[in-house]
Amino acid sequence: MPEEISPYVFIYFKSFFLGIIQGFTEFFPISSTAHVKVVPYLLGWNDPGASFSASIQLGSAIAIIYYFRDQINTIIYSFCAIFNHRKVFKDDNTRLSTFIFIASMPICILGFIIKLYWPNYSDSNFRGLFFIAVTSILMALLLAFSEIYGKRNKLFNDINLKDVILLGIAQSLAIFPGVSRSGITLTSALFSGIERITAARLSFLVGIPAISISGLVELFTLFKTLSSIDIIPIIIGIISSFFSSLVAIDFFLRFLAKNNTFVFVYYRLAFGIFIFSTL
């Protein structure tokens, strides 16, 4: 009996552990996809695959929605008001809902194109460790430059359409492992002169549609191909991702209130160099 149970227990543990990794790294500018890919490699586990990695991101999406639930309720109401009353940019909430919609378009379009015309993307070199290492180092340098040269004098009312379009284009690059959706959107916002806390909150909120759509699409794909028993590990990963994401969001916002992001720059540089050393 133990011999029969053991493999399942180990699979459930791996899913739980990778969900924790996903949740903690999703909102830090260090790339959750890269860590969910690299950590199993270092531990000698099988690659969980792009579909599994994207599916457990649903836990992070639910965590954002829960953490910002009051603001999101207002945003949804304001977004509906745009069509009913044409109140675009009349108040902060309609502006924010419009910004989220605009910034979400590039990554949704690019994701759709890749899904439709590049079916073997998950097995391409873009998901390889070498590419992740290079990307991690490059993104670390970009984040450092944004900290050095970004003026950080813009509050939410100062954000304009150009800032949001650039942020949306930057977010679309997060499809490639190692880029970090949180990292690239935060970097873009800092380069645009947005102060850190506003940049982080905007990064979190803008990520909701992208993370949710990606997770739901991949989860639906898995549901069509896996048995009910095989789905259990994914559900475990989503749940553990949800709770670790809540901790990460709260910690990161508190951290940015008093600190810059250079600790993550140093981490990403070390992470990239470490990956190179294992190849």
N, C-alpha and C positions, 0 to 999 in steps of 0.2 A: 504493500500500500504506500509506504513512504516513497518508494521508487517512482510510483505513478504520480504522486502529488508534487514531488520536488520540482520537476521541470516547470509546472504551472506556477508554483510559488515563485520560482526564479524569474519567470516572465513577468509576473505581476510586480515583483520588486523592481525589475528594470524599468517598467513603465512608470511606476511611482517615482523612481529616482530621476528618470529623464524628464518627467513632468516638473519636478522640483527645479532641475537645471533650466528648463524652458522658462518657467515663471520668474526665476531670479535674474536671468540674463536678457529677457525680452525688453525690459525697461531701462536697463543700464546700457550705455552706448558701446556694447562689446559683442553684439550679434548672438542671438539665441540659436539661430539655425546652425551657425558654425560650431557652437558648443555641443548641441545635440548630435552633431555629426562627429566631432573630434573626441568627445569624452568616451563614447562606446569604443572607438578605435584604440584609444589608450588603454582601456580596460580589457581589450581583447574580445569585445562583443561584436555581433553582427551590426552592420549599418541599419538603423531603424527605417531608413528610407524617407524620401521627401514627403510622401503622403502622410506617414505617421507624424513626422515633425510638424507639418502644417496643421494636422488635425488637433494635436494637443495645444496648439496656439489658441484654440477656442476658449480654453480655460483663462488665458490672459485677456482675451477680448471680454469675457464675462466679468473678469475682475475690474477692468477699466469702467465698464458700464455700472457695476455695483459701486465702485469707489466714487465716481462722479455722477451718481444716479440723480441727484437733485438738479444738477446743472444740465444733464442730458435730457431730462423731462422737459425742461424749459427750452432747450435747443430744438427738440422734436416739435414742440408746439410752435416755435418761431419759424421753423422750416416750413411747416404747413401754412403758416400765416403769409409766407412769401407768395404762395400761389393763390391764396384766398384774398389777400388784401394788398399784394405787391408792396410789402413793407421792407424790401431789400435795403440793408444798411441804415434802417431807421433807428435801430437800437443795437446794443452789443450782442444780444442773443441772435438776432437775424443775421448780423454780420458774421458771427462765429459759425452758425449753421451753413451759411453760404461758403465760408472759407473751407469748412470740412468737406463739403460736396465737391468744390473745385479741386482741392488738394488730393482727393481720392481718385479722381478720374485717370491720371496718367498711369498709376500702378495697376488699376483695374483693366485698363486697355492693354497695357503691356502683358499682364498676366493672362488675359484672354488670348492674345496673339500667340504667346508661347504655348499655352495649353492646346491651341488649335493647330498650330503649324510646326511645333517642335515637341512632338510626343515623347522623344527620348531625352528631353532636357535633364531629367532627374539622374540620368546615367552619364551625362556629359562631363567634360573636364571642368566645367564651371562649378561643379559640386565637389571637385577633388580637393585634397588637402593642400596641394601646392598653391592652387588658386586662392583658397581660404587664407593661407599664410600671407601671400602677397597683398591681398585685399585688406587684411587686418592691419598690416603695417601702413599701407597707404591711407586708410581711413583714420588711423591714429594721428598721422601727420596733418591731415586735413582738419581734424578736431582741434589739434594744437594751434594751427594757424587761425582758426576761427576764434579761439580764446584770446590769441595775441592781437589780432587785427579787428575783431568785432567790437563795435563801440558800446553795445549793450545799453543803449539809451532809449530804446523804444518799448513802451508799454502796449497793452492790447489795442488801445484806441489809435495808436500810431501805425499799426500794421496796415499795409496796403495790398492791393490785388497782386502787384508784382512780387511781393514777398511770398504770398501764398502760392502763386504759380511756380516759383522757384522751389519752394518747399515740396510741392506735389511732384515735380520732376525729379527732385532729389530722392523722394520716398520711393519712386518707381525702381531705383537702383537696388533697393533692398531685396528684390527678387533673387539677387545673386548672394549666396552664402558668404558670410564674412563682412558684408557691408554694414549690417545692423540698421534696421529701420529706425529705431530710436536714435542711434548715433548719427545717421546721415541727415535726419530731419532736424535734430538739435544743432548739428553743424551748420546746416543751411540757415536756420533761424538766427544763430549767432553771427554768421557772416552778414545777415540782413540788418544787424544792429539791435536785435530783440534781446531784452534782458533775460537772464537764465531761467528764472521761475516761470515767466510767461512762455518762454521757448519750450520748456519741458512740458507744461500743461497743454500747450498747443500740439506738441508732438504726440502726447498720449491720446488726445481727443481725435486728432486727424487719423490716428492709426486704427481706430475702431472699425470703420468700414473695410479697410484692407485686410486686417487680421481676421475679421469675422467671415468675409466672403471667401477668402482663401481656405480657412479652416472648414467651412461648411461644404465647399466644393470637394475638397479632398476626403472629408468624412463621408460624404454621400458616395464617392467613388469606392471607398473601402467597404461601406455597407453592402454594395452590390457584389463584391467579390469575396468577402470574408464570411465565415460562419458566426453564429451568435457567441460562441466561446471565444473566437478570435477578437471580437469587438470589445470584450471586457477589459483587456489591457489598455486599449485606447481610452475608454471611459475613466479608468484609474489615472491615466496620464493627464487627462483633462481636469480631473478633480484636484490632483496635487499641484498642477500648474496654476489653477485658480487661487489656491491659498498662498502659494509662494509668490505669485504675482501681486497680491494685495500687500504683502510685506515689502516687496521691492518698490512698488509705487510710492508708498508712504515714506520709506527710507530715502528714496532718491529725491523726492521733493524737499524733505527736511535737510538732506545733505546739500543740495544746491542753494538753499537759503543762506548758507554760511561758507560754502566752498566752491572752487572752480572744478573743472572736469579733468585736470591734468593727471589725477590718479588713474583715470580710465585710459588716458593716453599712454601712460607708462605700462599699464596692464596689457593693452592691445599690442604694443611693441614687443613686450616679453612673450605674449601668447603667439604672435606670428613667428618670432625667432625660435621659440620652443618647437613649434610644428615643423619648421625647417629642419631642426636637429633630429627629428624622429623619422624623417623621410629616407 
